Amino acid sequence: MIHLLGIAFAAAEDIPAGQGSQTLGNYLFPIMLILTVAVFYFLMIRPQKKKEKERQDMVNSLKKGDRVMTTSGMYGVIDSFKEGDIVVLKISGNTKVEFTKSAIHTKVS
């Protein structure tokens, strides 16, 4: 067995100069794959997670009297909170509508 390994190493030393670049080619695909995944992560996934975290922080900081816009485009003022994740919005006069907190898109000044 050791004799066979010695023959393999001796054969590897006899590689012509043009074929040495093939070893770089063997590593090029995994390197390009890793770089592609890294680019997707830093340009697409990470910013989206950051934006969602900021929105979640905004939703958690809502309080009575805040003017908000829902994901459907409806504007209203927060009247009260119910059962954890339900928000009661006052949209016009005495009209009150219930939404989940996740339906709040943004806080309006």
C-alpha positions in Angstrom: 0.0 0.0 0.0 2.8 2.4 0.9 4.6 1.5 -2.3 1.5 2.5 -4.3 1.3 5.9 -2.7 5.0 6.5 -3.6 4.2 5.7 -7.2 1.2 8.1 -7.2 3.4 10.9 -5.8 6.1 10.2 -8.3 3.6 10.3 -11.2 2.2 13.6 -9.9 5.6 15.2 -10.3 5.7 14.3 -14.0 2.7 16.6 -14.8 3.4 18.8 -17.8 3.4 22.6 -17.3 0.1 23.2 -19.1 -1.9 20.8 -16.9 -1.0 22.4 -13.6 -3.7 25.1 -14.1 -6.4 22.4 -14.0 -6.1 22.3 -10.3 -7.2 25.9 -10.2 -10.1 25.0 -12.4 -11.2 22.4 -9.9 -11.4 25.0 -7.1 -12.8 27.8 -9.3 -16.4 26.5 -9.3 -16.8 26.2 -5.5 -15.2 29.6 -5.0 -17.6 31.2 -7.5 -20.5 29.5 -5.9 -19.5 30.8 -2.5 -19.0 34.3 -3.9 -22.5 34.2 -5.5 -24.1 33.2 -2.3 -22.3 35.9 -0.4 -23.4 38.6 -2.9 -27.0 37.4 -2.7 -26.9 37.5 1.1 -25.4 41.0 1.4 -27.4 42.6 -1.4 -30.8 40.9 -1.0 -31.3 38.9 2.2 -29.6 41.0 4.8 -31.2 44.4 3.8 -34.7 42.7 3.8 -34.2 41.3 7.2 -33.0 44.7 8.5 -36.1 46.4 7.0 -38.4 43.8 8.5 -36.8 44.2 11.9 -37.3 48.0 11.7 -40.9 47.6 10.8 -41.5 45.1 13.6 -39.9 47.5 16.1 -42.2 50.3 14.8 -45.3 48.0 15.2 -44.2 47.1 18.8 -43.8 50.8 19.7 -47.3 51.8 18.6 -49.4 53.6 21.2 -52.9 55.1 21.4 -53.3 58.3 19.3 -50.7 57.3 16.7 -51.7 58.0 13.1 -51.0 54.9 10.9 -51.5 53.5 7.5 -52.5 49.9 7.0 -51.1 47.6 4.3 -54.4 48.1 2.3 -53.8 51.9 2.3 -56.3 52.9 4.9 -55.4 55.7 7.3 -56.5 55.9 10.8 -55.7 56.8 14.4 -55.1 54.1 17.0 -58.0 54.1 19.4 -57.2 51.0 21.5 -55.6 47.6 21.6 -57.4 44.3 22.1 -56.2 40.7 22.9 -52.5 41.2 22.2 -52.3 41.6 18.5 -55.6 43.4 17.6 -55.5 47.2 17.0 -58.7 49.2 16.9 -58.4 52.1 14.4 -60.6 55.1 14.3 -60.9 56.0 10.6 -63.7 58.6 10.4 -65.9 60.2 13.0 -67.0 57.4 15.2 -66.1 54.6 12.8 -63.8 52.0 14.3 -62.2 49.1 12.6 -60.2 46.2 14.0 -56.9 45.1 12.4 -54.1 42.8 13.4 -50.8 44.6 14.3 -49.2 42.9 11.3 -51.6 44.9 9.0 -50.1 48.2 10.1 -47.7 49.2 7.4 -46.3 52.5 8.6 -46.7 55.3 11.2 -47.7 58.6 9.6 -46.7 61.9 11.0 
